[in-house]
Amino acid sequence: MKVIDLINQLNKIGYNENTELTFSYMDESGECYGMKFVEICFGKDLTGLPYNNDIIDIGVKFNSSSCFVTDKTRDKINNLVDDINTVLDNYKK
């Protein structure tokens, strides 16, 4: 996304200096999780080269949502249980 696209979208929505900007992640099931803002990286920190206005990265802490971690853990466990049940079902045949 280009900065101008974000600015245009914010102008379209309407904002002021008190508007809070939040970050979230929507997984493949459509579940949405809040993420913590970590830092803005640019220049040598991001690309190893001096800053030249090409790329700015807004970092978020992906696993900061305990609900996200719990849900993903539960999904993995359920998938493992399903796999084990499939193997057992095939063994019984």
Residue, then its C-alpha position, 0 to 999 in steps of 0.5 A: m500500500k502506498v502512503i497516499d492510498l492510506i491518507n486518501q482512505l483516512n481522509k475519506i473516512g474522516y479523522n482528527e488528531n485524537t483518532e486512534l489507529t489500531f491493527s488487527y489480523m483476520d484469519e482464514s476463518g474470518e475471525c479477527y484478532g487485535m495486534k499490538f503496534v511494535e515499531i516503524c522500520f525504515g532505511k538501514d533497519l529495514t533494507g540495510l540501505p540508507y533511507n530513500n523514501d521507498i519502503i516503510d514497514i509498520g511492525v505489529k506483534f503477531n502473537s500478542s493476542s492471547c485469543f489468537v494463540t489459544d484459537k490456533t493451538r486449539d485448531k492444531i490439536n483438533n487437526l492432530v486428533d482428526d489425523i489420528n482418528t483417520v489413521l485408526d479408522n484406516y487401520k480398522k479396515 
